[in-house]
Amino acid sequence: MKNKLSRRKFLQSSVIAGTAAVIPGCAATSVIQQKQESGITLNTNPLKIGLMTYLLGRDWNIETIIKNCTETGFQSVELRTTHAHGVEVTLTPSQRADVKKRFIDSPLETISLASAFQYHSPDQAELKKNIEGTKEYILLARDVGATGIRVFPNAFPNGADREKTMEQIGKALAEVGSYANSYGIEIRVCVHGQGTNSVAVIKKIIDYSQSPYVYVNWNCDASDTEGEGLAYHFNSVKDLIKGVHMHDLHDPSYPYRQLFKLLSDSGYSGYCNAEVGRVSCEPVEFMKCYRGLFLALQNAI
């Protein structure tokens, strides 16, 4: 049939598209020109992609993280605590300096850290432990050259007053946010947890903090589209978003294309970090495919 590509032409076009997705310069420019000549307008300024090591990458050391991200065109990494990379508060000053240098000397643009600290517990001793632990982690972030850390509320405790819990979380965030800002570190609150995985809840918590130093880590949760819809929830916090966690980009139930446009239109300059666990092929190949879909959803390839 006339409208069918030959196998050779198909392979040629696939190679060109793949090359443009990974290699800057002449090859990418050539592909852009071809697309424009065919009447397709390409997005030449797509959002930036990073890797969150919570699932994919949890068993990689720093060398492997840098190698795999570089090979696949990922521009940043968010290092989740307790993983094989070993970037933890137990590192000595010299070890921290070494971590910082290794990432500065790599092709990666920046790094961030993901903690497990949370501030919803009604146990005041537990709350204080999490606040003080966060402050230690902030110093680690400063020492290794990270731009920010992820924290979260994880639940509304059974029987606890929801408003008082949100106020408590907000006040804790105000304390760690101010501390972090003094060291040039951002506090990013993930839209996460049981009952707290709601943009409206996170916004209210941040309102309770009354702090200009507490930000949102958008988590691509199913609740984002409920009620008034994605655009409404996004617009309610768009000026606070400093981090994004993406999951299965092929999942049709989440409007990733719409989210990426909202982020782009808002002037978001941070990273969209892949937090994915179900990898059915070799990890590097998966990352290449994931990045390709990320760019395609932005009409960038």
VOTOR-289072 format. One record per residue (C-alpha): x, y, z. Coordinates in pm, 1 decimal, decimal comma, m for minus. Example, Ala and Ser with C-alpha at 12.3 -4.5 7.8 and 13.67 -1.06 7.14 Angstrom:
// residues 2
node x = 1230,0&y = m450,0&z = 780,0
node x = 1367,0&y = m106,0&z = 714,0
END
This chain:
// residues 301
node x = 0,0&y = 0,0&z = 0,0
node x = 120,2&y = 354,2&z = m77,8
node x = 82,5&y = 485,8&z = 272,8
node x = 288,4&y = 208,5&z = 428,2
node x = 654,0&y = 272,4&z = 510,2
node x = 904,6&y = 21,4&z = 389,3
node x = 1095,4&y = m153,6&z = 664,8
node x = 1411,7&y = 29,9&z = 559,0
node x = 1242,4&y = 372,3&z = 573,0
node x = 1085,0&y = 288,0&z = 906,6
node x = 1420,9&y = 194,9&z = 1054,3
node x = 1582,3&y = 505,7&z = 911,0
node x = 1318,0&y = 732,6&z = 1060,9
node x = 1342,8&y = 554,3&z = 1395,6
node x = 1719,3&y = 601,5&z = 1407,2
node x = 1686,1&y = 971,2&z = 1325,5
node x = 1424,4&y = 1026,3&z = 1595,7
node x = 1626,8&y = 831,2&z = 1851,6
node x = 1940,1&y = 1024,7&z = 1769,7
node x = 1765,6&y = 1358,6&z = 1809,9
node x = 1631,2&y = 1252,9&z = 2148,0
node x = 1976,3&y = 1181,8&z = 2287,9
node x = 2237,5&y = 1377,4&z = 2089,8
node x = 2227,9&y = 1759,2&z = 2069,5
node x = 2363,6&y = 1968,5&z = 1786,7
node x = 2356,5&y = 1897,6&z = 1416,5
node x = 2157,6&y = 1575,6&z = 1427,4
node x = 1881,1&y = 1729,7&z = 1638,6
node x = 1875,5&y = 2042,8&z = 1421,8
node x = 1843,9&y = 1830,1&z = 1108,6
node x = 1546,0&y = 1644,1&z = 1250,8
node x = 1377,9&y = 1969,9&z = 1357,8
node x = 1416,3&y = 2104,1&z = 1004,1
node x = 1267,6&y = 1785,0&z = 859,3
node x = 970,7&y = 1804,3&z = 1096,3
node x = 910,2&y = 2171,0&z = 1017,1
node x = 926,7&y = 2103,6&z = 644,7
node x = 663,9&y = 1832,8&z = 689,1
node x = 428,2&y = 2077,8&z = 857,3
node x = 486,1&y = 1955,6&z = 1214,8
node x = 575,5&y = 2225,0&z = 1467,4
node x = 817,6&y = 2088,6&z = 1725,0
node x = 848,3&y = 2204,2&z = 2082,2
node x = 1212,7&y = 2307,7&z = 2098,4
node x = 1207,4&y = 2386,8&z = 2470,8
node x = 1071,3&y = 2078,4&z = 2649,5
node x = 1068,0&y = 2026,0&z = 3023,2
node x = 1373,8&y = 1864,7&z = 3181,0
node x = 1383,6&y = 1502,4&z = 3293,7
node x = 1543,7&y = 1344,8&z = 3598,2
node x = 1547,6&y = 1013,1&z = 3781,7
node x = 1404,8&y = 952,8&z = 4128,8
node x = 1584,7&y = 647,1&z = 4266,8
node x = 1303,5&y = 520,0&z = 4488,8
node x = 1232,8&y = 225,0&z = 4258,8
node x = 1436,1&y = 222,1&z = 3939,6
node x = 1793,2&y = 292,4&z = 4049,8
node x = 1759,3&y = 192,4&z = 4413,6
node x = 2039,6&y = m64,9&z = 4374,5
node x = 2278,3&y = 162,7&z = 4181,0
node x = 2585,8&y = 326,2&z = 4326,6
node x = 2682,3&y = 681,6&z = 4230,8
node x = 2900,6&y = 569,0&z = 3940,1
node x = 2616,1&y = 363,8&z = 3790,8
node x = 2362,5&y = 643,4&z = 3840,5
node x = 2583,2&y = 891,5&z = 3657,0
node x = 2663,9&y = 643,7&z = 3379,7
node x = 2303,7&y = 538,6&z = 3317,4
node x = 2157,1&y = 889,5&z = 3337,4
node x = 2424,2&y = 1024,5&z = 3103,2
node x = 2374,7&y = 745,3&z = 2849,4
node x = 1997,5&y = 797,5&z = 2842,1
node x = 1982,4&y = 1177,5&z = 2842,9
node x = 1846,5&y = 1218,9&z = 3196,4
node x = 1955,5&y = 1557,2&z = 3325,7
node x = 1923,3&y = 1523,9&z = 3702,1
node x = 1885,7&y = 1271,3&z = 3981,5
node x = 1691,8&y = 1272,5&z = 4308,2
node x = 1864,3&y = 1041,9&z = 4556,0
node x = 1617,5&y = 865,6&z = 4783,7
node x = 1754,3&y = 795,2&z = 5130,5
node x = 1848,2&y = 434,4&z = 5233,2
node x = 1949,2&y = 331,6&z = 4880,2
node x = 2271,9&y = 189,7&z = 4739,6
node x = 2414,7&y = 531,6&z = 4644,6
node x = 2499,5&y = 578,6&z = 5013,6
node x = 2442,3&y = 954,3&z = 5027,2
node x = 2339,6&y = 968,6&z = 5392,6
node x = 2393,7&y = 1186,6&z = 5700,3
node x = 2656,6&y = 938,6&z = 5823,5
node x = 2903,8&y = 1057,1&z = 5557,3
node x = 3211,2&y = 1238,2&z = 5684,7
node x = 3294,5&y = 1590,8&z = 5561,4
node x = 3552,8&y = 1453,3&z = 5317,6
node x = 3309,3&y = 1193,2&z = 5186,3
node x = 3045,9&y = 1462,1&z = 5134,3
node x = 3294,9&y = 1674,2&z = 4944,4
node x = 3378,6&y = 1373,9&z = 4726,4
node x = 3009,5&y = 1314,5&z = 4645,6
node x = 2968,9&y = 1680,3&z = 4552,1
node x = 3274,4&y = 1673,5&z = 4325,3
node x = 3165,3&y = 1352,7&z = 4151,3
node x = 2832,8&y = 1503,7&z = 4054,5
node x = 2980,1&y = 1842,4&z = 3961,1
node x = 3230,6&y = 1667,2&z = 3734,4
node x = 2952,5&y = 1460,8&z = 3571,8
node x = 2726,9&y = 1563,9&z = 3282,2
node x = 2429,1&y = 1583,1&z = 3521,5
node x = 2302,4&y = 1936,0&z = 3573,4
node x = 2202,1&y = 1905,7&z = 3937,5
node x = 2096,5&y = 1669,7&z = 4215,3
node x = 1837,1&y = 1671,2&z = 4491,9
node x = 1766,8&y = 1445,4&z = 4788,6
node x = 1451,8&y = 1261,6&z = 4897,4
node x = 1406,7&y = 1206,0&z = 5268,2
node x = 1145,2&y = 1005,8&z = 5456,1
node x = 1077,6&y = 1273,2&z = 5717,3
node x = 713,7&y = 1342,3&z = 5805,4
node x = 540,6&y = 1563,9&z = 6058,9
node x = 191,0&y = 1427,7&z = 6120,8
node x = 250,9&y = 1214,4&z = 6430,7
node x = 56,4&y = 1322,1&z = 6743,1
node x = 356,4&y = 1199,9&z = 6946,8
node x = 549,5&y = 1521,3&z = 7011,0
node x = 875,2&y = 1336,3&z = 7070,9
node x = 837,3&y = 1169,0&z = 6730,1
node x = 756,8&y = 1503,9&z = 6571,5
node x = 1067,3&y = 1664,6&z = 6719,6
node x = 1278,9&y = 1370,5&z = 6604,4
node x = 1160,1&y = 1424,2&z = 6245,5
node x = 1219,9&y = 1799,2&z = 6260,7
node x = 1573,4&y = 1760,7&z = 6393,8
node x = 1642,0&y = 1478,4&z = 6148,4
node x = 1531,7&y = 1704,8&z = 5864,7
node x = 1778,7&y = 1969,6&z = 5976,3
node x = 2062,3&y = 1716,4&z = 5965,6
node x = 1953,1&y = 1614,4&z = 5618,1
node x = 1946,6&y = 1978,0&z = 5507,6
node x = 2313,3&y = 2007,6&z = 5604,8
node x = 2385,8&y = 1693,5&z = 5404,0
node x = 2208,8&y = 1849,5&z = 5104,2
node x = 2419,1&y = 2162,7&z = 5138,3
node x = 2741,3&y = 1963,2&z = 5164,9
node x = 2679,5&y = 1743,4&z = 4859,2
node x = 2553,2&y = 2028,2&z = 4640,6
node x = 2183,7&y = 1935,7&z = 4629,1
node x = 1927,7&y = 2204,2&z = 4547,7
node x = 1647,5&y = 2073,9&z = 4768,2
node x = 1502,8&y = 1788,7&z = 4970,5
node x = 1171,4&y = 1605,4&z = 4956,5
node x = 963,4&y = 1562,3&z = 5273,6
node x = 602,4&y = 1458,3&z = 5319,6
node x = 297,7&y = 1416,5&z = 5532,9
node x = 216,0&y = 1048,1&z = 5522,9
node x = m131,2&y = 1022,8&z = 5673,6
node x = m398,5&y = 1163,5&z = 5898,0
node x = m354,2&y = 961,6&z = 6218,5
node x = m659,6&y = 764,7&z = 6327,6
node x = m879,8&y = 970,2&z = 6552,0
node x = m674,7&y = 1287,4&z = 6511,0
node x = m833,4&y = 1620,7&z = 6429,2
node x = m757,5&y = 1690,5&z = 6063,1
node x = m728,1&y = 2067,5&z = 6099,0
node x = m496,1&y = 2041,0&z = 6398,0
node x = m286,1&y = 1784,4&z = 6212,2
node x = m251,8&y = 2010,2&z = 5907,8
node x = m162,8&y = 2302,5&z = 6133,0
node x = 100,3&y = 2093,7&z = 6312,3
node x = 253,5&y = 1983,0&z = 5982,0
node x = 248,7&y = 2341,8&z = 5858,8
node x = 428,9&y = 2475,9&z = 6166,1
node x = 690,8&y = 2201,2&z = 6141,5
node x = 744,2&y = 2286,5&z = 5775,2
node x = 782,9&y = 2654,1&z = 5862,9
node x = 1064,5&y = 2564,8&z = 6101,9
node x = 1254,5&y = 2337,8&z = 5863,8
node x = 1177,8&y = 2565,6&z = 5567,8
node x = 1339,4&y = 2864,6&z = 5734,7
node x = 1637,3&y = 2653,0&z = 5838,9
node x = 1677,0&y = 2516,4&z = 5485,9
node x = 1654,5&y = 2858,7&z = 5325,4
node x = 1944,8&y = 2982,4&z = 5536,1
node x = 2158,1&y = 2721,6&z = 5358,0
node x = 2012,4&y = 2774,7&z = 5010,8
node x = 1809,3&y = 2450,7&z = 5017,8
node x = 1445,3&y = 2411,7&z = 4913,5
node x = 1192,2&y = 2214,6&z = 5120,2
node x = 957,9&y = 2031,9&z = 4878,9
node x = 644,2&y = 1876,9&z = 5027,9
node x = 521,4&y = 1574,9&z = 4834,3
node x = 149,5&y = 1534,0&z = 4764,5
node x = 151,9&y = 1194,5&z = 4928,7
node x = 0,0&y = 968,9&z = 5193,5
node x = m330,8&y = 840,8&z = 5322,6
node x = m571,6&y = 1130,3&z = 5301,1
node x = m286,2&y = 1374,2&z = 5251,6
node x = m238,2&y = 1280,5&z = 4884,6
node x = m444,8&y = 1578,7&z = 4781,3
node x = m330,6&y = 1909,3&z = 4635,1
node x = m597,4&y = 2089,4&z = 4838,6
node x = m465,2&y = 1934,9&z = 5161,0
node x = m103,2&y = 2021,6&z = 5077,3
node x = m201,7&y = 2377,4&z = 4992,4
node x = m381,3&y = 2412,9&z = 5324,6
node x = m78,3&y = 2273,7&z = 5508,9
node x = 148,4&y = 2524,4&z = 5335,0
node x = m100,6&y = 2802,6&z = 5413,2
node x = m76,3&y = 2700,6&z = 5779,8
node x = 302,7&y = 2726,4&z = 5758,4
node x = 280,9&y = 3093,3&z = 5655,2
node x = 628,0&y = 3039,2&z = 5514,6
node x = 769,0&y = 3161,2&z = 5182,6
node x = 1026,5&y = 2880,7&z = 5201,3
node x = 799,6&y = 2576,2&z = 5170,8
node x = 727,4&y = 2436,7&z = 4825,2
node x = 527,9&y = 2162,7&z = 4651,8
node x = 653,5&y = 1840,0&z = 4499,1
node x = 379,9&y = 1747,4&z = 4249,8
node x = 327,3&y = 1370,9&z = 4261,4
node x = 100,3&y = 1286,4&z = 3963,9
node x = m158,0&y = 1126,1&z = 4192,9
node x = m495,7&y = 1006,1&z = 4069,9
node x = m662,3&y = 1261,0&z = 4299,7
node x = m517,9&y = 1544,3&z = 4086,9
node x = m804,7&y = 1506,1&z = 3839,2
node x = m1088,0&y = 1476,4&z = 4091,9
node x = m1336,8&y = 1751,0&z = 4176,3
node x = m1260,8&y = 2067,7&z = 3981,7
node x = m1000,8&y = 1886,9&z = 3771,7
node x = m629,8&y = 1897,3&z = 3697,7
node x = m602,1&y = 2258,2&z = 3578,5
node x = m784,4&y = 2388,7&z = 3884,8
node x = m566,0&y = 2198,5&z = 4130,2
node x = m250,0&y = 2283,8&z = 3938,3
node x = m328,5&y = 2654,4&z = 3925,1
node x = m392,4&y = 2663,0&z = 4300,6
node x = m24,3&y = 2583,2&z = 4368,5
node x = 154,8&y = 2647,2&z = 4039,3
node x = 379,2&y = 2917,0&z = 4184,9
node x = 491,3&y = 2678,8&z = 4460,9
node x = 590,0&y = 2377,4&z = 4250,1
node x = 962,8&y = 2303,3&z = 4274,5
node x = 962,7&y = 1932,6&z = 4194,3
node x = 760,7&y = 1675,3&z = 3999,1
node x = 741,6&y = 1298,1&z = 4031,1
node x = 617,7&y = 1114,0&z = 3721,8
node x = 510,1&y = 751,5&z = 3715,1
node x = 381,4&y = 538,0&z = 3425,4
node x = 368,2&y = 779,8&z = 3132,8
node x = 178,1&y = 523,1&z = 2926,3
node x = m108,2&y = 521,8&z = 3179,2
node x = m407,0&y = 680,4&z = 2998,4
node x = m585,9&y = 750,8&z = 3326,3
node x = m346,0&y = 1035,5&z = 3410,6
node x = m335,9&y = 1339,3&z = 3174,2
node x = 40,6&y = 1374,8&z = 3142,7
node x = 21,5&y = 1573,1&z = 2819,4
node x = m204,0&y = 1829,9&z = 2986,6
node x = 19,8&y = 1843,4&z = 3295,1
node x = 331,5&y = 1902,6&z = 3087,0
node x = 160,7&y = 2189,3&z = 2904,9
node x = 48,1&y = 2343,1&z = 3232,7
node x = 401,5&y = 2317,1&z = 3369,8
node x = 551,3&y = 2466,9&z = 3056,9
node x = 299,0&y = 2752,2&z = 3040,0
node x = 362,6&y = 2831,7&z = 3406,3
node x = 734,1&y = 2875,6&z = 3340,8
node x = 834,9&y = 2573,8&z = 3548,5
node x = 1213,3&y = 2538,1&z = 3526,8
node x = 1267,9&y = 2239,5&z = 3755,7
node x = 1291,8&y = 1870,6&z = 3675,1
node x = 1030,1&y = 1604,8&z = 3615,4
node x = 1171,4&y = 1301,9&z = 3794,2
node x = 1079,1&y = 950,4&z = 3688,7
node x = 959,8&y = 739,9&z = 3982,4
node x = 879,6&y = 406,5&z = 3822,6
node x = 901,7&y = 49,8&z = 3946,0
node x = 768,2&y = m190,1&z = 3685,0
node x = 1060,4&y = m219,6&z = 3445,3
node x = 1014,2&y = m514,0&z = 3212,0
node x = 1336,2&y = m475,4&z = 3013,5
node x = 1700,1&y = m378,3&z = 3059,4
node x = 1701,3&y = m56,0&z = 3270,1
node x = 1901,8&y = 163,7&z = 3032,4
node x = 1682,0&y = 66,7&z = 2739,8
node x = 1376,9&y = 138,1&z = 2952,8
node x = 1511,5&y = 482,9&z = 3042,6
node x = 1567,7&y = 564,5&z = 2675,5
node x = 1210,6&y = 464,7&z = 2592,1
node x = 1073,7&y = 652,9&z = 2893,7
node x = 1255,5&y = 970,6&z = 2793,3
node x = 1133,8&y = 931,1&z = 2437,7
node x = 773,0&y = 911,9&z = 2554,8
node x = 831,6&y = 1208,6&z = 2789,7
node x = 947,6&y = 1417,3&z = 2492,3
node x = 675,9&y = 1287,7&z = 2260,9
node x = 405,2&y = 1392,1&z = 2507,8
node x = 544,5&y = 1744,3&z = 2475,2
node x = 564,3&y = 1730,6&z = 2092,7
node x = 941,4&y = 1760,5&z = 2124,2
node x = 1023,3&y = 1468,3&z = 1894,5
END
